[in-house]
Amino acid sequence: MKLLVVDECGYTRLGIASYLADNAANTVTGCDTLSAAVQHLSSDNPSHILLNLTHYCRPNLDNPWLQTLIDSSNNAVLFIYLDAPYPYGDRPMRIADNAFLFNKAALPKALRILRDTPHSLMENSLHSLFSPQELTVMKHWMAEVPNYRIARKLQISSHTVYVHKRHITEKINARNRLEFYSLYNILRYFYPPDAPAVRMAG
């Protein structure tokens, strides 16, 4: 396994490298910024990338380095973690074809997976956390379109829109709308608002 660790904390990078050092087949490269990570992609060709994206949950602006990293990592498995209590759960949650998301408290379990069975979570190559209609509801929801207008656009009831919103929040293991808003700042890189909702449902 060739692992690229992206975390601004040097102690975290060192701890991860030390944990995986027992296996001579593992190589671990660490960097503290997304721009440095992008530069490592072509030279190191990592099979797995471990990313701390805590700071990217807050701004609602596109980060070109993060977009480039994601777009250039189709052949790698992304493990994204956040220094937050959400998404709730004790193991990585698959959010897209090659991406998993988890809170930092689940990092020890994620590291055990990377050490022992790094490919165990990739059962299918195509995966979407949301149905096409949920993706459409999410796009309008994040654009602050009222429920009744979303219902009219999709020719469904306002109650169905509400149910979709609840299911979307539950699927990402968030407990309320504010937590989902934070997580959406990561999700939108995998489910761009301007992309057609035609991904495989899984």
N, C-alpha and C positions, 0 to 999 in steps of 0.2 A: 504494500500500500504506500502510495506517495501522498502525503497529507500536507496541505497548506493551511496554516493557522493564521487567522487575521483577528488580532485583538490588540488594542492599544496598551494593555497591561503586560509588561514584560514578564512578571511573575506567573501570570496565567499561561503565557506561551511556553515558558520554561517548564512549568508543571506538566503541561500536556506532552511536551517532548520527552520528559523524563518518564512519564507513565507508559509511553509507547516504545521506549528504548529497548525493552527486553527482547523484542522481536527484531532480529537483524534485517529482516526483509522490509521493515518499515523505514521510510525516510520522512523526516518532518522538517518543513521550512516554515519559519515564522516571520510575520511582518506586522507593522503597527498601523498601516493605513491602507485604504482601498486602492489608492494609486500605485502603491508598491506591490500590492497583490496582483493587480492587472499586469504589471511588468514581469512578475514571476510566472504567469500562466504559460506563456509561450516557451520559456526556457525550461521550466520544471515539469510541465504537463501533469499536474496532480490528478490523482484518481478520486480524491476526496478533499473537500474544502470545509473547514470549520470556521464560521464567521460570527463574531459578536456584532450584532446590528442594533444594539440597544439605543444608540443615539439617533438611529434613522427611523425610530418609531414616532418621533416627535414632529419634525418638520414635514410640512405637506408639499415639499418641493422635490422635483426629480433630482436625483444625484447622478450625474453622468458616469462617474466611476463605478458606482454600484450597478447601473444598468449595463455598462460594458462588461463588468465582471460576470454578471448573470448570463448575458448573451454569449459570452465566450467560454462558458463552462458546461456546454451541453454534454460533454463526455465525462464530466465529473459529478460526484454526488455532493450536494450542498447540505451541510448541517448548520442551521442558523439558530443561534441562541440569544436570548434577551435577559438582561439583568432586571427581571420583573417577575411578579408572581404568576403572570399569565403569559402564554396560554397554559391553563391548568392541566396537570397531568405529570406523570413521572417517567415518560419516555418520549422520544422524538415522534412527531406527528407528520405524516406525509402530506404536503400541501400542493405539490405539483409533480411533474414527471420525474425530476431528479432532485427535489428539494424537500428537506424536513425542517420543522420548526419546533422549538421547545424552550422552556424557561431555564435559567442558568442552574437552578437546583437539580435539574435532570442531567446536567453535564457529566457527572460520574457514570451514569448509566449509558449515556451516549458514547463515552470513551471506552467502556467495556465492550459495547457493540463494535466500535471501530477496531479494537484490539483483537477481539475473538472472532467475530463474524461480520466483517465490514460490508458484505454484499447481501446480508440476510434480509434487509428491508426492501430491496429492489425486486419484488416478485414480478411486477409488470412494468413495461417500459412507459406506458401511457397512463396517466392518472390525473384526474381533476377532483378537487375536494368538493366542488359545487356543480350543480346541474346547470344546463344552459339558461333556464329561466331564472335560477338563483343569481347567476352572473349578471343577467340583465337588470334584475331588481337591485343588486348591489351597486351596479354602475350608476343607476338613477338615484339611489339612496345616498351615495357619497357625493352626488352632485346637488344634494339637498332638494330633490324633487319631492313634493308632497305625495303621500300615499294615494290619494284619489287620482292624481295625474299619472302615477305609475300604473295604477289599475286600468286607467283608460288607455294608456299606450299599449299595454299587454293584453287588454280585453279580458281581465280577470277582476275579481272582487277586491275591495280594499282589505277585507279580512284575509284573503289569500296572500296579499302583499305583506300583511303583518306576520302571517305564519312563515312566509319565506324569510323575513328578517330575523325572526326568532330562530329558525333552523340554521341560517347563516352564522349567527352568533354562537349557537351551540356547537356547530361543526368545527369552529376554530378554537373551541374550548375557552371562550370568554364568557363572563357572567353578566356583562351589561354593555350598553351602547358605547360608553367612553373607552372601555377596554378594547372593543372591536375597532373603534376609530384608530387607536394606536396601532393595532395589528394590521389594519388595512394599509398603513404606510409601507409595510413590507409586502403584503399580498399584491398590491397594485403593480409591482414589478413582474409578477408572474401572471397576473390577470389584468392587463392594461385596459383602462376604461374605454379606449377607442378600438379595441379588438373585438371582432365578432365572437359571440358566445357559442362556439362550435366545438369546444374541446371535449375529449372523451370523459364521460361520467364514470366515476369509480367509487 
